[in-house]
């Protein structure tokens, strides 16, 4: 693009934030352009904030439970409802990214996040604070998928592992750092100071997005979303969680337990069947439009609307359509109305590799999220340490996961997903078993060492396996795949916390009735809950062993061959004559 000259003779640059960056503009000569890098940093920071907020209250949870005189199961809704709402918001990403610009999505999301932080900061009751958390989750729910889609649209296939490993720290490391900062703030200024800080960060994020963020991709104003499916997912997953959390206070035969669970199961089944039906109808329409275009009838309209060759820019579609109709009105047949696409395209689950990767990521997140809620309860309630100490004990794990997350992306590009995921899953299992050995007088830093081991494993398995599973999809399916895998992962994390907390509370009651004191009963229940969590990690390890194969998966043998080839390469670069001799033999 040239630089326009004003009347004064000075060069005028267009507003950088108004420019839409294409893949060719963003990634030039093997490097990100400066404008794309700035936008990616802003997106990564805002995504970091959203994921940082997920479990920030875990260290403050014991204090909040005491202040409002509520049960632990009720209090953990502050973390589980956040993940649930984020999971519900993820399927809307495909619609939002097509309908609105990147700047519109991010700025609006951060305004909602800031409003929720203010409400939770000043809220007088637990219900008001919970409403504020819901608004925070709505504001941040679409940020990770937007960042993920942006990375996949910018980087070539060979560099996606490194890119996802770098920005993936916003997804995996931020929830681990959250409890550290949250615990320190709770002890220093009370748990409300957490929301005051989030209010300031939210306002700063709005300013960063407004002045420094660029748009990526084109928009289509005619895009519609199936909001009825959104309501089904809310009733489905929300009802299921509400019913499970009531098990602590009521018997399973109580209406407050079985009715929400029944409504939740029915809503989930209806949601899934609706997505399958709508996806099938949309694919049938696309095939009909493609056949219509190939036969020569309606080709101009198809090109203008993007029904065959991709979506055209919304600003150009009207002009192209009118020109086509006026120029060749005798050859254009009326265009059949497009059916509304599925909110969540479950068709990507037909890809076996993608399904395996999604299940692995969900099991990892299930185990990770639940333990991030349970362990602070053990440290503070059973061992008597402060919220700050609770956060510090968890801090080494956050650092370890940061390192493993970065290295995991590089190892994925070099060796494939299978060797990295095997090592990560085994490490995660070992760390979980180590943590299940805690007792009344366990060295408290043993918990920190165990969590460090667990999060090293998380860093080596979560992002490489997710990147590999998305790489197994066709390019046009990446957006749908990202929505599916992130939805499943968030729902798994949201369900993991209440299920494990209820398990812990139930076992505590059983052990207490069996004659143990309250503290011993609590510790034994935590130990057995951790062992149950280890069973989920073991299932993930077996899934990696038997399920992660195919393109981009790699193997231990390939990793060894790569290492040997590198050694031979370094050994054979001593002299140019040796290389010439080898070339001569090859020619013979």
Beta strands, then each sheet from edge to edge (+ up, - down):
strand 1: 4-5
strand 2: 11-12
strand 3: 20-21
strand 4: 27-28
strand 5: 31-32
strand 6: 215-216
sheet 1: 1+ 2-
sheet 2: 3+ 6+
sheet 3: 4+ 5-
end
